[in-house]
């Protein structure tokens, strides 16, 4: 894993920085739910990257991997939620999150790893 932890660290740092800046930005008229969902997307994806750093460099294990899966899944659900709030007359769908979380956890313990297939060639 030559250099992958370096990429994870800086990518996570920039995402956390962008999410924090977006979250702390002075709120104007409207767009607050979009801004909140987008900033939480950045923060959760950054936390997912930093969890990858800890799991590759220090302590590989099921707990960190499930935590990374949680942050990764939550980040993209929040990204879709941000897009949904930007649309007009969109339906509420955030209640499907527990179903997705259960499916991802069951898939991980059955041997299928969504994160290996999705990022940086299986880090």
Buried (B, 14 or more C-beta within 10 A) or exposed (E): EEEBBEBBBEBBBEBBEBBBEBBEEEEEEEEEEBBBBBBBBBBBBBBBBBBBBBBBBEEEEEEBBBBBBBBBBBBBBBBEBBBBBEEEEEEEEEEEBEEEBEEBBEEBEEEEBBBEEEBBEEB
